[in-house]
Amino acid sequence: MTTSSKLVETITKGIQEKKGQDIVVADLSKIDGAIANYFVICQGGSPNQVEAIAESVGDICRKEMDEKPVGVNGLGNNQWVAIDFVDVLVHIFQPETRSFYNLEELWEDAKITKIPDFD
């Protein structure tokens, strides 16, 4: 398992701990010019949940993999928080913002994996 795929797994766990929904992993590693190897996309039902998911992802990646993001954007308005781990970009949306930007369609050449919602 590559470091990137292990990071994706850890990020997914962090999202699930805060009951993030509709998790999708887009594998961009075979796409020329892609800005990362993976996108992890999910949503939270409220600005507070979006923020909690972002904090959970940061915490679990630090604890389990000693990884820290190089950048976090969108905290404060919590409509769309992007967390940049260089090879993996995490996008945490509110549902209406997610459907507006529709990142899954943007990277339609990528291999898309849907992760079942965690109960």
C-alpha positions as CSV (number, residue, x, y, z in Angstrom):
1,M,0.0,0.0,0.0
2,T,1.4,3.4,-0.9
3,T,1.7,6.3,1.5
4,S,-1.0,8.1,-0.5
5,S,-3.5,5.2,-0.3
6,K,-2.8,4.8,3.4
7,L,-3.4,8.5,3.9
8,V,-6.7,8.2,2.0
9,E,-7.7,5.4,4.3
10,T,-6.8,7.5,7.4
11,I,-8.7,10.5,6.0
12,T,-11.8,8.4,5.4
13,K,-11.7,7.2,9.0
14,G,-11.5,10.8,10.2
15,I,-14.5,11.7,8.0
16,Q,-16.5,8.7,9.3
17,E,-15.8,9.6,12.9
18,K,-17.8,12.8,12.5
19,K,-20.4,11.1,10.3
20,G,-19.4,12.7,7.1
21,Q,-21.6,11.5,4.2
22,D,-21.4,10.5,0.6
23,I,-17.6,9.9,0.7
24,V,-16.1,9.6,-2.8
25,V,-12.4,8.9,-3.5
26,A,-11.2,9.9,-7.0
27,D,-7.9,8.3,-8.1
28,L,-6.2,10.9,-10.3
29,S,-2.8,9.2,-10.3
30,K,-3.1,8.0,-13.9
31,I,-4.3,11.5,-15.2
32,D,-1.6,13.7,-16.8
33,G,-1.4,17.1,-15.2
34,A,-3.6,16.3,-12.2
35,I,-2.9,18.4,-9.2
36,A,-2.9,15.5,-6.7
37,N,-3.0,11.7,-6.8
38,Y,-6.3,11.5,-5.0
39,F,-9.3,13.7,-4.1
40,V,-11.4,12.7,-1.1
41,I,-14.8,14.4,-1.3
42,C,-17.5,14.3,1.3
43,Q,-20.2,16.4,2.9
44,G,-21.5,17.5,6.2
45,G,-25.1,18.7,6.9
46,S,-24.2,22.0,8.6
47,P,-21.3,24.5,8.8
48,N,-20.5,23.1,12.3
49,Q,-20.3,19.5,11.0
50,V,-18.1,20.6,8.0
51,E,-15.7,22.2,10.5
52,A,-15.8,19.1,12.8
53,I,-15.0,16.8,9.9
54,A,-12.1,19.1,8.9
55,E,-10.7,19.0,12.5
56,S,-11.2,15.3,12.7
57,V,-9.2,14.7,9.5
58,G,-6.4,16.9,10.7
59,D,-6.2,15.2,14.1
60,I,-6.3,11.6,12.9
61,C,-3.7,12.2,10.2
62,R,-1.3,13.9,12.7
63,K,-1.9,11.1,15.3
64,E,-1.8,8.0,13.0
65,M,0.5,9.1,10.2
66,D,2.5,12.1,11.5
67,E,1.1,14.0,8.5
68,K,0.1,17.6,8.6
69,P,-1.6,19.5,5.7
70,V,0.3,22.1,3.8
71,G,-2.8,24.2,3.6
72,V,-6.4,24.4,4.7
73,N,-8.8,26.8,3.0
74,G,-12.5,27.6,3.7
75,L,-12.5,27.4,7.5
76,G,-14.7,30.1,8.9
77,N,-17.5,30.0,6.2
78,N,-17.5,26.2,6.2
79,Q,-19.4,25.9,2.9
80,W,-16.4,24.2,1.3
81,V,-13.2,23.3,3.3
82,A,-10.2,22.1,1.2
83,I,-7.4,20.4,3.0
84,D,-4.1,19.9,1.1
85,F,-1.9,17.0,1.9
86,V,0.0,17.5,-1.4
87,D,-0.7,14.0,-2.9
88,V,-4.2,14.0,-1.4
89,L,-6.7,16.8,-1.5
90,V,-9.7,16.6,0.8
91,H,-12.9,18.5,0.0
92,I,-15.6,18.8,2.6
93,F,-18.8,20.4,1.4
94,Q,-22.2,21.4,2.5
95,P,-24.6,19.6,0.1
96,E,-25.7,22.6,-2.0
97,T,-22.1,23.8,-2.5
98,R,-21.0,20.2,-3.4
99,S,-23.7,19.9,-6.1
100,F,-22.8,23.3,-7.5
101,Y,-19.1,22.6,-8.0
102,N,-19.7,18.9,-8.8
103,L,-16.0,17.9,-8.6
104,E,-16.8,14.2,-9.3
105,E,-17.9,15.2,-12.8
106,L,-15.0,17.5,-13.3
107,W,-12.6,14.6,-13.0
108,E,-14.7,12.0,-14.9
109,D,-11.6,10.3,-16.2
110,A,-10.6,9.4,-12.7
111,K,-11.4,6.0,-11.1
112,I,-14.2,6.9,-8.6
113,T,-14.8,4.8,-5.5
114,K,-17.8,5.5,-3.3
115,I,-17.4,4.7,0.3
116,P,-20.6,3.5,2.1
117,D,-22.0,5.9,4.8
118,F,-20.9,4.8,8.2
119,D,-23.7,4.2,10.7
